[in-house]
Amino acid sequence: MDVEIINFPKTKIAVVEHHGSPALEIESIKKLIEWRKESKLPPSDINRSYGIHYNDPNTISPSDYRVDLCVSVVHDVAENSYGVVAKTIPALRCAKVRHIGSRENMTTARDLYKEWLPKSGEALTNFPIFFHYVNVGPQIKESDMITDVYLPIL
């Protein structure tokens, strides 16, 4: 695992908060996609796609699963019918790992926690792990998906 320590900049985000079964996450994703289309915010270097994961869907009951599905924004988030709200990813020092391939059952986050962190001498902050989905959309093959995993550390 090639881990890089970086300083992640404070980032304004528009968020659909998903609470509940990971199997229903696609419905929350659809809301964010529709909001992005209506707001004319296609995936780009300015409007990046993120997921802030508050817990591990493999170790928590489906009813307690929680993830914020996000897009970085420059402007304020107006009131809307999709339930999209404004939040911020604070400026953070992070361990960053690039994952290439399917996003299904990705073990990169688990490897950061269980293998890299204990050996690193680093400590976690109180902000959860988050993913930057570098390339998104139906035209991206699973084998070509790029995901940057950020583990916030002190």
N, CA, C and O atoms as a GROMACS GRO file, in nm:
protein
  616
    1MET      N    1   0.085  -0.117   0.000
    1MET     CA    2   0.000   0.000   0.000
    1MET      C    3   0.090   0.124   0.000
    1MET      O    4   0.177   0.139   0.085
    2ASP      N    5   0.066   0.210  -0.096
    2ASP     CA    6   0.146   0.333  -0.110
    2ASP      C    7   0.072   0.447  -0.042
    2ASP      O    8  -0.018   0.507  -0.102
    3VAL      N    9   0.108   0.479   0.082
    3VAL     CA   10   0.040   0.581   0.161
    3VAL      C   11   0.117   0.712   0.152
    3VAL      O   12   0.239   0.716   0.168
    4GLU      N   13   0.043   0.818   0.126
    4GLU     CA   14   0.100   0.952   0.118
    4GLU      C   15   0.035   1.037   0.227
    4GLU      O   16  -0.087   1.031   0.244
    5ILE      N   17   0.112   1.115   0.300
    5ILE     CA   18   0.057   1.207   0.400
    5ILE      C   19   0.037   1.342   0.332
    5ILE      O   20   0.131   1.399   0.277
    6ILE      N   21  -0.087   1.392   0.336
    6ILE     CA   22  -0.119   1.517   0.266
    6ILE      C   23  -0.196   1.610   0.359
    6ILE      O   24  -0.248   1.567   0.462
    7ASN      N   25  -0.204   1.736   0.321
    7ASN     CA   26  -0.289   1.834   0.389
    7ASN      C   27  -0.409   1.860   0.298
    7ASN      O   28  -0.397   1.925   0.194
    8PHE      N   29  -0.523   1.808   0.340
    8PHE     CA   30  -0.646   1.824   0.262
    8PHE      C   31  -0.703   1.962   0.293
    8PHE      O   32  -0.713   2.000   0.410
    9PRO      N   33  -0.739   2.039   0.189
    9PRO     CA   34  -0.790   2.175   0.213
    9PRO      C   35  -0.936   2.176   0.260
    9PRO      O   36  -1.014   2.086   0.228
   10LYS      N   37  -0.972   2.279   0.334
   10LYS     CA   38  -1.111   2.299   0.372
   10LYS      C   39  -1.194   2.303   0.245
   10LYS      O   40  -1.160   2.373   0.149
   11THR      N   41  -1.304   2.226   0.243
   11THR     CA   42  -1.382   2.210   0.121
   11THR      C   43  -1.531   2.220   0.150
   11THR      O   44  -1.584   2.144   0.232
   12LYS      N   45  -1.598   2.314   0.083
   12LYS     CA   46  -1.744   2.325   0.093
   12LYS      C   47  -1.806   2.210   0.014
   12LYS      O   48  -1.764   2.179  -0.097
   13ILE      N   49  -1.908   2.146   0.074
   13ILE     CA   50  -1.974   2.034   0.007
   13ILE      C   51  -2.126   2.045   0.016
   13ILE      O   52  -2.181   2.100   0.111
   14ALA      N   53  -2.190   1.991  -0.085
   14ALA     CA   54  -2.334   1.971  -0.085
   14ALA      C   55  -2.355   1.823  -0.056
   14ALA      O   56  -2.288   1.738  -0.115
   15VAL      N   57  -2.448   1.792   0.034
   15VAL     CA   58  -2.457   1.658   0.090
   15VAL      C   59  -2.599   1.602   0.089
   15VAL      O   60  -2.696   1.672   0.120
   16VAL      N   61  -2.610   1.475   0.052
   16VAL     CA   62  -2.728   1.395   0.081
   16VAL      C   63  -2.686   1.300   0.192
   16VAL      O   64  -2.595   1.219   0.175
   17GLU      N   65  -2.752   1.311   0.307
   17GLU     CA   66  -2.719   1.226   0.421
   17GLU      C   67  -2.796   1.095   0.409
   17GLU      O   68  -2.919   1.093   0.407
   18HIS      N   69  -2.722   0.986   0.401
   18HIS     CA   70  -2.785   0.854   0.394
   18HIS      C   71  -2.776   0.786   0.529
   18HIS      O   72  -2.667   0.769   0.584
   19HIS      N   73  -2.891   0.749   0.582
   19HIS     CA   74  -2.899   0.674   0.708
   19HIS      C   75  -2.980   0.548   0.679
   19HIS      O   76  -3.093   0.557   0.630
   20GLY      N   77  -2.923   0.432   0.709
   20GLY     CA   78  -2.996   0.308   0.689
   20GLY      C   79  -2.920   0.211   0.600
   20GLY      O   80  -2.802   0.230   0.573
   21SER      N   81  -2.987   0.110   0.557
   21SER     CA   82  -2.926  -0.001   0.486
   21SER      C   83  -2.840   0.044   0.368
   21SER      O   84  -2.882   0.127   0.288
   22PRO      N   85  -2.719  -0.014   0.358
   22PRO     CA   86  -2.635   0.014   0.240
   22PRO      C   87  -2.704  -0.026   0.109
   22PRO      O   88  -2.675   0.029   0.003
   23ALA      N   89  -2.795  -0.122   0.117
   23ALA     CA   90  -2.867  -0.166  -0.003
   23ALA      C   91  -2.955  -0.054  -0.059
   23ALA      O   92  -2.990  -0.057  -0.177
   24LEU      N   93  -2.990   0.043   0.024
   24LEU     CA   94  -3.075   0.155  -0.020
   24LEU      C   95  -2.994   0.280  -0.055
   24LEU      O   96  -3.051   0.383  -0.091
   25GLU      N   97  -2.863   0.270  -0.045
   25GLU     CA   98  -2.777   0.385  -0.071
   25GLU      C   99  -2.795   0.438  -0.213
   25GLU      O  100  -2.782   0.559  -0.236
   26ILE      N  101  -2.825   0.351  -0.307
   26ILE     CA  102  -2.843   0.393  -0.447
   26ILE      C  103  -2.954   0.498  -0.459
   26ILE      O  104  -2.946   0.585  -0.545
   27GLU      N  105  -3.055   0.490  -0.374
   27GLU     CA  106  -3.164   0.589  -0.380
   27GLU      C  107  -3.112   0.727  -0.339
   27GLU      O  108  -3.151   0.828  -0.398
   28SER      N  109  -3.025   0.732  -0.239
   28SER     CA  110  -2.965   0.859  -0.197
   28SER      C  111  -2.871   0.912  -0.305
   28SER      O  112  -2.866   1.032  -0.330
   29ILE      N  113  -2.797   0.822  -0.368
   29ILE     CA  114  -2.708   0.861  -0.478
   29ILE      C  115  -2.789   0.924  -0.591
   29ILE      O  116  -2.749   1.025  -0.648
   30LYS      N  117  -2.902   0.863  -0.623
   30LYS     CA  118  -2.988   0.916  -0.730
   30LYS      C  119  -3.034   1.059  -0.698
   30LYS      O  120  -3.041   1.143  -0.788
   31LYS      N  121  -3.066   1.085  -0.572
   31LYS     CA  122  -3.107   1.220  -0.532
   31LYS      C  123  -2.994   1.320  -0.558
   31LYS      O  124  -3.017   1.428  -0.612
   32LEU      N  125  -2.872   1.282  -0.519
   32LEU     CA  126  -2.759   1.372  -0.540
   32LEU      C  127  -2.733   1.394  -0.689
   32LEU      O  128  -2.704   1.506  -0.731
   33ILE      N  129  -2.744   1.288  -0.768
   33ILE     CA  130  -2.724   1.300  -0.913
   33ILE      C  131  -2.827   1.395  -0.974
   33ILE      O  132  -2.792   1.482  -1.054
   34GLU      N  133  -2.952   1.379  -0.936
   34GLU     CA  134  -3.057   1.467  -0.989
   34GLU      C  135  -3.036   1.611  -0.947
   34GLU      O  136  -3.054   1.703  -1.027
   35TRP      N  137  -2.996   1.632  -0.820
   35TRP     CA  138  -2.966   1.768  -0.774
   35TRP      C  139  -2.850   1.826  -0.854
   35TRP      O  140  -2.855   1.943  -0.894
   36ARG      N  141  -2.746   1.746  -0.877
   36ARG     CA  142  -2.630   1.794  -0.955
   36ARG      C  143  -2.673   1.835  -1.095
   36ARG      O  144  -2.632   1.940  -1.146
   37LYS      N  145  -2.756   1.754  -1.157
   37LYS     CA  146  -2.803   1.786  -1.293
   37LYS      C  147  -2.882   1.916  -1.292
   37LYS      O  148  -2.859   2.005  -1.375
   38GLU      N  149  -2.975   1.927  -1.198
   38GLU     CA  150  -3.058   2.048  -1.190
   38GLU      C  151  -2.973   2.172  -1.159
   38GLU      O  152  -3.003   2.282  -1.206
   39SER      N  153  -2.867   2.153  -1.080
   39SER     CA  154  -2.780   2.264  -1.041
   39SER      C  155  -2.667   2.288  -1.140
   39SER      O  156  -2.585   2.378  -1.122
   40LYS      N  157  -2.664   2.207  -1.247
   40LYS     CA  158  -2.561   2.219  -1.352
   40LYS      C  159  -2.420   2.207  -1.292
   40LYS      O  160  -2.334   2.292  -1.314
   41LEU      N  161  -2.399   2.097  -1.215
   41LEU     CA  162  -2.270   2.070  -1.150
   41LEU      C  163  -2.221   1.930  -1.189
   41LEU      O  164  -2.222   1.839  -1.107
   42PRO      N  165  -2.179   1.914  -1.314
   42PRO     CA  166  -2.130   1.782  -1.356
   42PRO      C  167  -1.999   1.747  -1.285
   42PRO      O  168  -1.926   1.836  -1.241
   43PRO      N  169  -1.968   1.619  -1.273
   43PRO     CA  170  -1.839   1.581  -1.213
   43PRO      C  171  -1.724   1.651  -1.285
   43PRO      O  172  -1.716   1.651  -1.408
   44SER      N  173  -1.634   1.711  -1.204
   44SER     CA  174  -1.519   1.783  -1.260
   44SER      C  175  -1.418   1.804  -1.148
   44SER      O  176  -1.439   1.759  -1.036
   45ASP      N  177  -1.308   1.872  -1.179
   45ASP     CA  178  -1.209   1.905  -1.076
   45ASP      C  179  -1.263   2.005  -0.975
   45ASP      O  180  -1.212   2.014  -0.864
   46ILE      N  181  -1.366   2.080  -1.013
   46ILE     CA  182  -1.427   2.178  -0.922
   46ILE      C  183  -1.538   2.111  -0.842
   46ILE      O  184  -1.551   2.137  -0.722
   47ASN      N  185  -1.616   2.028  -0.905
   47ASN     CA  186  -1.730   1.962  -0.842
   47ASN      C  187  -1.699   1.814  -0.822
   47ASN      O  188  -1.750   1.727  -0.894
   48ARG      N  189  -1.613   1.787  -0.724
   48ARG     CA  190  -1.566   1.650  -0.697
   48ARG      C  191  -1.671   1.571  -0.619
   48ARG      O  192  -1.748   1.627  -0.541
   49SER      N  193  -1.671   1.441  -0.642
   49SER     CA  194  -1.762   1.351  -0.572
   49SER      C  195  -1.692   1.288  -0.452
   49SER      O  196  -1.582   1.234  -0.465
   50TYR      N  197  -1.759   1.296  -0.335
   50TYR     CA  198  -1.703   1.241  -0.212
   50TYR      C  199  -1.805   1.155  -0.140
   50TYR      O  200  -1.926   1.168  -0.160
   51GLY      N  201  -1.755   1.067  -0.056
   51GLY     CA  202  -1.836   0.992   0.039
   51GLY      C  203  -1.769   0.999   0.174
   51GLY      O  204  -1.653   0.960   0.188
   52ILE      N  205  -1.840   1.047   0.274
   52ILE     CA  206  -1.787   1.052   0.411
   52ILE      C  207  -1.853   0.937   0.487
   52ILE      O  208  -1.974   0.936   0.506
   53HIS      N  209  -1.771   0.843   0.529
   53HIS     CA  210  -1.823   0.718   0.588
   53HIS      C  211  -1.807   0.720   0.740
   53HIS      O  212  -1.695   0.716   0.792
   54TYR      N  213  -1.920   0.725   0.808
   54TYR     CA  214  -1.919   0.733   0.954
   54TYR      C  215  -1.901   0.598   1.021
   54TYR      O  216  -1.865   0.592   1.138
   55ASN      N  217  -1.926   0.491   0.949
   55ASN     CA  218  -1.906   0.357   1.004
   55ASN      C  219  -1.889   0.256   0.890
   55ASN      O  220  -1.910   0.289   0.774
   56ASP      N  221  -1.851   0.136   0.925
   56ASP     CA  222  -1.823   0.030   0.828
   56ASP      C  223  -1.948  -0.054   0.806
   56ASP      O  224  -1.997  -0.115   0.901
   57PRO      N  225  -2.000  -0.059   0.684
   57PRO     CA  226  -2.123  -0.135   0.660
   57PRO      C  227  -2.107  -0.285   0.687
   57PRO      O  228  -2.206  -0.356   0.702
   58ASN      N  229  -1.983  -0.332   0.694
   58ASN     CA  230  -1.959  -0.474   0.720
   58ASN      C  231  -1.961  -0.508   0.868
   58ASN      O  232  -1.967  -0.626   0.904
   59THR      N  233  -1.956  -0.406   0.955
   59THR     CA  234  -1.948  -0.434   1.098
   59THR      C  235  -2.060  -0.370   1.179
   59THR      O  236  -2.060  -0.379   1.302
   60ILE      N  237  -2.155  -0.305   1.113
   60ILE     CA  238  -2.262  -0.235   1.185
   60ILE      C  239  -2.396  -0.282   1.130
   60ILE      O  240  -2.406  -0.325   1.015
   61SER      N  241  -2.499  -0.275   1.212
   61SER     CA  242  -2.631  -0.316   1.165
   61SER      C  243  -2.675  -0.222   1.053
   61SER      O  244  -2.645  -0.103   1.057
   62PRO      N  245  -2.746  -0.274   0.954
   62PRO     CA  246  -2.789  -0.189   0.842
   62PRO      C  247  -2.864  -0.064   0.885
   62PRO      O  248  -2.852   0.041   0.821
   63SER      N  249  -2.942  -0.072   0.991
   63SER     CA  250  -3.019   0.044   1.034
   63SER      C  251  -2.931   0.155   1.092
   63SER      O  252  -2.973   0.270   1.098
   64ASP      N  253  -2.809   0.121   1.135
   64ASP     CA  254  -2.718   0.219   1.192
   64ASP      C  255  -2.615   0.272   1.092
   64ASP      O  256  -2.535   0.360   1.126
   65TYR      N  257  -2.617   0.221   0.969
   65TYR     CA  258  -2.521   0.263   0.868
   65TYR      C  259  -2.545   0.410   0.833
   65TYR      O  260  -2.658   0.455   0.821
   66ARG      N  261  -2.433   0.484   0.816
   66ARG     CA  262  -2.444   0.627   0.786
   66ARG      C  263  -2.331   0.671   0.693
   66ARG      O  264  -2.214   0.642   0.719
   67VAL      N  265  -2.366   0.741   0.586
   67VAL     CA  266  -2.268   0.797   0.493
   67VAL      C  267  -2.324   0.929   0.439
   67VAL      O  268  -2.443   0.940   0.412
   68ASP      N  269  -2.236   1.028   0.423
   68ASP     CA  270  -2.273   1.152   0.354
   68ASP      C  271  -2.224   1.140   0.211
   68ASP      O  272  -2.105   1.120   0.187
   69LEU      N  273  -2.314   1.153   0.116
   69LEU     CA  274  -2.280   1.151  -0.027
   69LEU      C  275  -2.269   1.296  -0.070
   69LEU      O  276  -2.363   1.374  -0.054
   70CYS      N  277  -2.154   1.334  -0.126
   70CYS     CA  278  -2.121   1.475  -0.140
   70CYS      C  279  -2.069   1.513  -0.278
   70CYS      O  280  -2.020   1.430  -0.355
   71VAL      N  281  -2.081   1.641  -0.304
   71VAL     CA  282  -2.015   1.704  -0.418
   71VAL      C  283  -1.955   1.835  -0.368
   71VAL      O  284  -2.022   1.912  -0.299
   72SER      N  285  -1.830   1.861  -0.404
   72SER     CA  286  -1.770   1.988  -0.363
   72SER      C  287  -1.834   2.100  -0.444
   72SER      O  288  -1.865   2.084  -0.562
   73VAL      N  289  -1.852   2.214  -0.377
   73VAL     CA  290  -1.920   2.327  -0.440
   73VAL      C  291  -1.844   2.456  -0.408
   73VAL      O  292  -1.770   2.464  -0.311
   74VAL      N  293  -1.865   2.554  -0.493
   74VAL     CA  294  -1.808   2.686  -0.471
   74VAL      C  295  -1.913   2.777  -0.409
   74VAL      O  296  -1.883   2.858  -0.322
   75HIS      N  297  -2.038   2.763  -0.455
   75HIS     CA  298  -2.147   2.848  -0.410
   75HIS      C  299  -2.223   2.785  -0.296
   75HIS      O  300  -2.206   2.667  -0.266
   76ASP      N  301  -2.308   2.864  -0.231
   76ASP     CA  302  -2.393   2.814  -0.125
   76ASP      C  303  -2.497   2.718  -0.183
   76ASP      O  304  -2.530   2.724  -0.301
   77VAL      N  305  -2.546   2.629  -0.098
   77VAL     CA  306  -2.648   2.532  -0.138
   77VAL      C  307  -2.784   2.592  -0.106
   77VAL      O  308  -2.816   2.618   0.010
   78ALA      N  309  -2.864   2.613  -0.210
   78ALA     CA  310  -2.998   2.668  -0.191
   78ALA      C  311  -3.093   2.560  -0.140
   78ALA      O  312  -3.069   2.440  -0.161
   79GLU      N  313  -3.197   2.602  -0.074
   79GLU     CA  314  -3.300   2.507  -0.030
   79GLU      C  315  -3.351   2.433  -0.154
   79GLU      O  316  -3.368   2.492  -0.260
   80ASN      N  317  -3.374   2.303  -0.139
   80ASN     CA  318  -3.412   2.222  -0.254
   80ASN      C  319  -3.500   2.106  -0.213
   80ASN      O  320  -3.510   2.074  -0.094
   81SER      N  321  -3.563   2.042  -0.309
   81SER     CA  322  -3.655   1.932  -0.283
   81SER      C  323  -3.585   1.797  -0.271
   81SER      O  324  -3.650   1.696  -0.246
   82TYR      N  325  -3.453   1.793  -0.289
   82TYR     CA  326  -3.378   1.666  -0.285
   82TYR      C  327  -3.321   1.636  -0.147
   82TYR      O  328  -3.268   1.528  -0.124
   83GLY      N  329  -3.333   1.731  -0.055
   83GLY     CA  330  -3.276   1.711   0.078
   83GLY      C  331  -3.126   1.735   0.084
   83GLY      O  332  -3.060   1.694   0.180
   84VAL      N  333  -3.072   1.802  -0.017
   84VAL     CA  334  -2.929   1.832  -0.020
   84VAL      C  335  -2.902   1.949   0.074
   84VAL      O  336  -2.970   2.052   0.068
   85VAL      N  337  -2.802   1.932   0.162
   85VAL     CA  338  -2.767   2.034   0.261
   85VAL      C  339  -2.620   2.072   0.246
   85VAL      O  340  -2.541   2.000   0.185
   86ALA      N  341  -2.585   2.185   0.303
   86ALA     CA  342  -2.447   2.234   0.298
   86ALA      C  343  -2.370   2.185   0.421
   86ALA      O  344  -2.422   2.186   0.533
   87LYS      N  345  -2.247   2.142   0.398
   87LYS     CA  346  -2.154   2.105   0.505
   87LYS      C  347  -2.015   2.142   0.458
   87LYS      O  348  -1.996   2.196   0.349
   88THR      N  349  -1.916   2.113   0.543
   88THR     CA  350  -1.778   2.142   0.510
   88THR      C  351  -1.690   2.025   0.554
   88THR      O  352  -1.706   1.971   0.663
   89ILE      N  353  -1.596   1.988   0.468
   89ILE     CA  354  -1.488   1.901   0.511
   89ILE      C  355  -1.380   1.997   0.559
   89ILE      O  356  -1.333   2.080   0.482
   90PRO      N  357  -1.341   1.988   0.687
   90PRO     CA  358  -1.242   2.084   0.738
   90PRO      C  359  -1.104   2.057   0.679
   90PRO      O  360  -1.079   1.951   0.621
   91ALA      N  361  -1.015   2.153   0.694
   91ALA     CA  362  -0.875   2.130   0.656
   91ALA      C  363  -0.823   2.019   0.747
   91ALA      O  364  -0.836   2.026   0.869
   92LEU      N  365  -0.764   1.917   0.687
   92LEU     CA  366  -0.722   1.799   0.762
   92LEU      C  367  -0.587   1.748   0.714
   92LEU      O  368  -0.554   1.758   0.596
   93ARG      N  369  -0.512   1.693   0.804
   93ARG     CA  370  -0.393   1.616   0.768
   93ARG      C  371  -0.443   1.473   0.750
   93ARG      O  372  -0.513   1.420   0.836
   94CYS      N  373  -0.408   1.411   0.638
   94CYS     CA  374  -0.464   1.279   0.605
   94CYS      C  375  -0.359   1.184   0.550
   94CYS      O  376  -0.262   1.225   0.487
   95ALA      N  377  -0.382   1.056   0.576
   95ALA     CA  378  -0.313   0.951   0.504
   95ALA      C  379  -0.398   0.924   0.381
   95ALA      O  380  -0.519   0.902   0.392
   96LYS      N  381  -0.336   0.927   0.264
   96LYS     CA  382  -0.410   0.912   0.138
   96LYS      C  383  -0.357   0.791   0.063
   96LYS      O  384  -0.236   0.772   0.049
   97VAL      N  385  -0.451   0.710   0.015
   97VAL     CA  386  -0.417   0.594  -0.067
   97VAL      C  387  -0.506   0.594  -0.190
   97VAL      O  388  -0.626   0.620  -0.178
   98ARG      N  389  -0.450   0.567  -0.305
   98ARG     CA  390  -0.528   0.557  -0.428
   98ARG      C  391  -0.565   0.412  -0.452
   98ARG      O  392  -0.480   0.323  -0.450
   99HIS      N  393  -0.694   0.389  -0.475
   99HIS     CA  394  -0.746   0.256  -0.509
   99HIS      C  395  -0.791   0.260  -0.655
   99HIS      O  396  -0.863   0.351  -0.696
  100ILE      N  397  -0.749   0.161  -0.732
  100ILE     CA  398  -0.794   0.151  -0.871
  100ILE      C  399  -0.868   0.019  -0.885
  100ILE      O  400  -0.817  -0.087  -0.849
  101GLY      N  401  -0.990   0.028  -0.938
  101GLY     CA  402  -1.073  -0.090  -0.957
  101GLY      C  403  -1.210  -0.071  -0.894
  101GLY      O  404  -1.247   0.040  -0.855
  102SER      N  405  -1.283  -0.179  -0.883
  102SER     CA  406  -1.420  -0.176  -0.833
  102SER      C  407  -1.430  -0.111  -0.696
  102SER      O  408  -1.340  -0.124  -0.613
  103ARG      N  409  -1.538  -0.042  -0.676
  103ARG     CA  410  -1.563   0.020  -0.545
  103ARG      C  411  -1.645  -0.072  -0.455
  103ARG      O  412  -1.668  -0.040  -0.339
  104GLU      N  413  -1.687  -0.185  -0.506
  104GLU     CA  414  -1.760  -0.284  -0.427
  104GLU      C  415  -1.664  -0.356  -0.335
  104GLU      O  416  -1.561  -0.407  -0.379
  105ASN      N  417  -1.697  -0.362  -0.207
  105ASN     CA  418  -1.616  -0.434  -0.107
  105ASN      C  419  -1.469  -0.396  -0.112
  105ASN      O  420  -1.381  -0.481  -0.100
  106MET      N  421  -1.443  -0.268  -0.129
  106MET     CA  422  -1.306  -0.217  -0.132
  106MET      C  423  -1.242  -0.238   0.006
  106MET      O  424  -1.300  -0.200   0.107
  107THR      N  425  -1.125  -0.298   0.010
  107THR     CA  426  -1.058  -0.325   0.138
  107THR      C  427  -0.955  -0.219   0.175
  107THR      O  428  -0.895  -0.228   0.282
  108THR      N  429  -0.934  -0.121   0.092
  108THR     CA  430  -0.831  -0.020   0.116
  108THR      C  431  -0.850   0.052   0.249
  108THR      O  432  -0.753   0.071   0.322
  109ALA      N  433  -0.973   0.090   0.282
  109ALA     CA  434  -0.998   0.160   0.408
  109ALA      C  435  -0.965   0.070   0.526
  109ALA      O  436  -0.900   0.113   0.621
  110ARG      N  437  -1.010  -0.053   0.521
  110ARG     CA  438  -0.983  -0.149   0.628
  110ARG      C  439  -0.833  -0.170   0.645
  110ARG      O  440  -0.783  -0.177   0.757
  111ASP      N  441  -0.760  -0.179   0.533
  111ASP     CA  442  -0.615  -0.198   0.537
  111ASP      C  443  -0.546  -0.077   0.602
  111ASP      O  444  -0.449  -0.094   0.676
  112LEU      N  445  -0.596   0.043   0.574
  112LEU     CA  446  -0.539   0.163   0.637
  112LEU      C  447  -0.553   0.156   0.790
  112LEU      O  448  -0.459   0.182   0.863
  113TYR      N  449  -0.673   0.120   0.835
  113TYR     CA  450  -0.699   0.111   0.979
  113TYR      C  451  -0.621  -0.002   1.046
  113TYR      O  452  -0.558   0.018   1.150
  114LYS      N  453  -0.626  -0.119   0.986
  114LYS     CA  454  -0.575  -0.239   1.053
  114LYS      C  455  -0.426  -0.265   1.030
  114LYS      O  456  -0.360  -0.321   1.117
  115GLU      N  457  -0.374  -0.227   0.915
  115GLU     CA  458  -0.234  -0.256   0.884
  115GLU      C  459  -0.146  -0.132   0.895
  115GLU      O  460  -0.046  -0.132   0.968
  116TRP      N  461  -0.182  -0.026   0.823
  116TRP     CA  462  -0.095   0.091   0.817
  116TRP      C  463  -0.094   0.170   0.947
  116TRP      O  464   0.014   0.200   1.000
  117LEU      N  465  -0.212   0.204   1.002
  117LEU     CA  466  -0.222   0.292   1.119
  117LEU      C  467  -0.143   0.241   1.240
  117LEU      O  468  -0.067   0.319   1.297
  118PRO      N  469  -0.157   0.114   1.280
  118PRO     CA  470  -0.082   0.068   1.399
  118PRO      C  471   0.070   0.078   1.382
  118PRO      O  472   0.141   0.095   1.481
  119LYS      N  473   0.120   0.066   1.262
  119LYS     CA  474   0.264   0.070   1.236
  119LYS      C  475   0.316   0.211   1.209
  119LYS      O  476   0.437   0.234   1.210
  120SER      N  477   0.225   0.305   1.186
  120SER     CA  478   0.263   0.439   1.138
  120SER      C  479   0.309   0.534   1.248
  120SER      O  480   0.384   0.628   1.222
  121GLY      N  481   0.263   0.511   1.371
  121GLY     CA  482   0.290   0.606   1.477
  121GLY      C  483   0.193   0.724   1.475
  121GLY      O  484   0.206   0.816   1.555
  122GLU      N  485   0.098   0.722   1.384
  122GLU     CA  486  -0.001   0.830   1.371
  122GLU      C  487  -0.123   0.800   1.458
  122GLU      O  488  -0.142   0.687   1.502
  123ALA      N  489  -0.205   0.902   1.482
  123ALA     CA  490  -0.329   0.887   1.557
  123ALA      C  491  -0.444   0.948   1.478
  123ALA      O  492  -0.425   1.042   1.400
  124LEU      N  493  -0.562   0.895   1.498
  124LEU     CA  494  -0.681   0.942   1.427
  124LEU      C  495  -0.732   1.074   1.484
  124LEU      O  496  -0.715   1.103   1.602
  125THR      N  497  -0.796   1.153   1.398
  125THR     CA  498  -0.870   1.271   1.443
  125THR      C  499  -1.013   1.227   1.469
  125THR      O  500  -1.044   1.108   1.463
  126ASN      N  501  -1.100   1.323   1.498
  126ASN     CA  502  -1.241   1.288   1.519
  126ASN      C  503  -1.325   1.302   1.392
  126ASN      O  504  -1.447   1.293   1.398
  127PHE      N  505  -1.261   1.324   1.276
  127PHE     CA  506  -1.334   1.330   1.150
  127PHE      C  507  -1.327   1.193   1.083
  127PHE      O  508  -1.220   1.131   1.084
  128PRO      N  509  -1.437   1.145   1.026
  128PRO     CA  510  -1.437   1.010   0.969
  128PRO      C  511  -1.358   0.998   0.838
  128PRO      O  512  -1.324   1.097   0.773
  129ILE      N  513  -1.330   0.875   0.803
  129ILE     CA  514  -1.265   0.845   0.676
  129ILE      C  515  -1.355   0.892   0.562
  129ILE      O  516  -1.477   0.887   0.572
  130PHE      N  517  -1.293   0.938   0.452
  130PHE     CA  518  -1.374   0.978   0.338
  130PHE      C  519  -1.304   0.940   0.208
  130PHE      O  520  -1.182   0.926   0.201
  131PHE      N  521  -1.387   0.925   0.106
  131PHE     CA  522  -1.341   0.882  -0.025
  131PHE      C  523  -1.367   0.992  -0.128
  131PHE      O  524  -1.471   1.057  -0.125
  132HIS      N  525  -1.271   1.012  -0.218
  132HIS     CA  526  -1.290   1.098  -0.334
  132HIS      C  527  -1.305   1.005  -0.453
  132HIS      O  528  -1.212   0.934  -0.490
  133TYR      N  529  -1.422   1.005  -0.512
  133TYR     CA  530  -1.449   0.923  -0.630
  133TYR      C  531  -1.401   1.003  -0.751
  133TYR      O  532  -1.474   1.086  -0.805
  134VAL      N  533  -1.278   0.977  -0.791
  134VAL     CA  534  -1.210   1.059  -0.891
  134VAL      C  535  -1.282   1.056  -1.024
  134VAL      O  536  -1.296   1.160  -1.090
  135ASN      N  537  -1.328   0.940  -1.065
  135ASN     CA  538  -1.405   0.930  -1.190
  135ASN      C  539  -1.536   0.857  -1.161
  135ASN      O  540  -1.537   0.748  -1.105
  136VAL      N  541  -1.644   0.919  -1.201
  136VAL     CA  542  -1.776   0.863  -1.175
  136VAL      C  543  -1.860   0.866  -1.302
  136VAL      O  544  -1.832   0.942  -1.395
  137GLY      N  545  -1.961   0.782  -1.304
  137GLY     CA  546  -2.054   0.782  -1.416
  137GLY      C  547  -2.071   0.643  -1.475
  137GLY      O  548  -1.986   0.556  -1.456
  138PRO      N  549  -2.180   0.625  -1.546
  138PRO     CA  550  -2.210   0.493  -1.602
  138PRO      C  551  -2.111   0.448  -1.710
  138PRO      O  552  -2.104   0.329  -1.742
  139GLN      N  553  -2.035   0.542  -1.767
  139GLN     CA  554  -1.942   0.507  -1.873
  139GLN      C  555  -1.809   0.454  -1.818
  139GLN      O  556  -1.726   0.406  -1.896
  140ILE      N  557  -1.786   0.461  -1.687
  140ILE     CA  558  -1.661   0.417  -1.626
  140ILE      C  559  -1.670   0.267  -1.597
  140ILE      O  560  -1.758   0.223  -1.524
  141LYS      N  561  -1.578   0.190  -1.654
  141LYS     CA  562  -1.574   0.046  -1.626
  141LYS      C  563  -1.520   0.026  -1.484
  141LYS      O  564  -1.438   0.104  -1.436
  142GLU      N  565  -1.567  -0.080  -1.418
  142GLU     CA  566  -1.522  -0.108  -1.281
  142GLU      C  567  -1.370  -0.114  -1.271
  142GLU      O  568  -1.312  -0.063  -1.175
  143SER      N  569  -1.307  -0.174  -1.368
  143SER     CA  570  -1.161  -0.188  -1.363
  143SER      C  571  -1.088  -0.055  -1.378
  143SER      O  572  -0.970  -0.046  -1.344
  144ASP      N  573  -1.157   0.049  -1.426
  144ASP     CA  574  -1.096   0.180  -1.446
  144ASP      C  575  -1.134   0.282  -1.338
  144ASP      O  576  -1.090   0.397  -1.344
  145MET      N  577  -1.214   0.240  -1.240
  145MET     CA  578  -1.255   0.332  -1.134
  145MET      C  579  -1.135   0.373  -1.049
  145MET      O  580  -1.052   0.290  -1.014
  146ILE      N  581  -1.128   0.502  -1.017
  146ILE     CA  582  -1.020   0.556  -0.933
  146ILE      C  583  -1.084   0.619  -0.810
  146ILE      O  584  -1.173   0.703  -0.820
  147THR      N  585  -1.038   0.577  -0.693
  147THR     CA  586  -1.090   0.628  -0.567
  147THR      C  587  -0.972   0.662  -0.476
  147THR      O  588  -0.888   0.577  -0.449
  148ASP      N  589  -0.968   0.786  -0.430
  148ASP     CA  590  -0.868   0.826  -0.330
  148ASP      C  591  -0.932   0.814  -0.193
  148ASP      O  592  -1.039   0.870  -0.168
  149VAL      N  593  -0.866   0.739  -0.105
  149VAL     CA  594  -0.915   0.716   0.031
  149VAL      C  595  -0.835   0.805   0.126
  149VAL      O  596  -0.712   0.802   0.127
  150TYR      N  597  -0.906   0.886   0.206
  150TYR     CA  598  -0.843   0.979   0.299
  150TYR      C  599  -0.875   0.938   0.442
  150TYR      O  600  -0.992   0.933   0.481
  151LEU      N  601  -0.772   0.908   0.520
  151LEU     CA  602  -0.787   0.876   0.661
  151LEU      C  603  -0.734   0.995   0.740
  151LEU      O  604  -0.612   1.015   0.746
  152PRO      N  605  -0.823   1.075   0.804
  152PRO     CA  606  -0.779   1.192   0.880
  152PRO      C  607  -0.694   1.151   1.002
  152PRO      O  608  -0.734   1.065   1.081
  153ILE      N  609  -0.578   1.215   1.015
  153ILE     CA  610  -0.486   1.186   1.125
  153ILE      C  611  -0.441   1.318   1.189
  153ILE      O  612  -0.452   1.425   1.130
  154LEU      N  613  -0.390   1.307   1.312
  154LEU     CA  614  -0.342   1.426   1.384
  154LEU      C  615  -0.214   1.479   1.323
  154LEU      O  616  -0.160   1.579   1.371
   0.00000   0.00000   0.00000
